[in-house]
Amino acid sequence: MQLFALTSKTKKALALLILVMLALALPGRPTLASTIQIYIDDQLLATDVEPQLINGRTYLPLRACSEALNASVEYDGATKHITIMYGDTEIQLTVGETQATINGQAYTIDAKPFLHNDFTLVPVRFVSEALHCLVEWEPQNSSVLIYTNSDSSMQSAKPTPSWDETIPQTDSIALEAIQQINNIRQQKKLETFISIGELTEIAEAHNHDMISNGYLATHSPIYGSPAKRAQAYNLQPISEAIAKVNYDLSNVSLAVSAWLNDPATNAILLNPSASFIGVAAYRPDNSNVVYITAEVLPTRAYFIDQPAQSTTETGKLTLNGRSTARTEVINIYKLSGQSSAMYTEKRHQTVTVNNTYFFTNIELWAPGSYAINVADCTIYVTYK
């Protein structure tokens, strides 16, 4: 759809006009209103009414900007219908609605105009992207930057979904989730979790798998259960909590609260025996939805790089591991030939933990099958 040919003066005016359309959210309590600044091609825009940041979106009053541009604006109080006309372009919106048109072509937008203190506040990104102008957010100084397009004519494109400039980086979201979980564990007199790379990698992979294959579940249709995915890292079976957070309506705090209010995930996150966690968050492009996965190893200690089952011909093993205790007791059971749940002999070794790591050498005293245990982690070794 051809919009119209733009002169330099027209482009500047339209760039100002599109400021009246940013964000995605229902009206709420303004925050940081007095600190937000709007720049058009690096020039500060002065308005009688300050911009408002509401639910993660920047808003400006429609009429203040439109009149400054000499644009024609009509508002029907009965239908709450807004018409913005400038040159050959006519934009129509309705307060509280996600339907809009540009020169008669319909769009479903993810931003709703609303009324606030006798002002009609409308969002930006729909019109700005339709006119191929760039909108950027500088969180360090709470500034919205609008850059006009230098082309002499433009073809319209379907606007992409709004990108919430106030949603934290995914690393920050994951860190916040761990901090909130640890705060609750402290209140319950439990040891706080230690974040480890293996679990974080499993969580990251599961987020990507859910997005790529269009599902939301702990069991992957491709890679299986959390326990099966942990096998690739030689870890004991792990427990998993997942969330899909729409930042237009929620945040990581509410996701963690939902986990703790659910008996199944509460048992995972507040397991007294668990000490290790990995949390990852992933946000698809042009989306305000964030996937969050938490992987928990339900034990105080575990062996590193040691498969759940292995075979040795030397009878001597070097075991490395991690623990949150100061010392750990490693139990070695020589299993009965008839059952892996029965043993004929037991020995143990006490090891010192240094900065959560330990290592020890053990000797299997006769051929046969052994179970080697530390805390709630058990591996099985066959000595031939």
ABEGO torsion letter per residue (X at the ends): XBABBBBAAAAAAAAAAAAABBEBEBBBBBBGAAABBBBBGGBBBBBABBBBBBGGBBBBBAAAAAAAAGBBBBBBAAAGBBBBBBEABBBBBBBGBABBBBGGBBBBBABBBBBBGGBBBBBAAAAAAAAGBBBBBBAAAGBBBBBBBABABBBBBBBBBBBBAABBBAAAAAAAAAAAAAAAAAAAGBBBBBBBAAAAAAAAAAAAAAAAAGBBBABBAAAEBAAAAAAAAGBBBBBBBBBBBBAAABBAAAAAAAAAABAAAAAAAABAABABBBBBBBBBBGBABBBBBBBBBBBABBBBGBBABBBBAAGBBBBBBBBABABBBBBBBBBBAABAABBABBBBBBBBBBGGBBBBBBBBABBEBBBBBBEABBBBBBBX
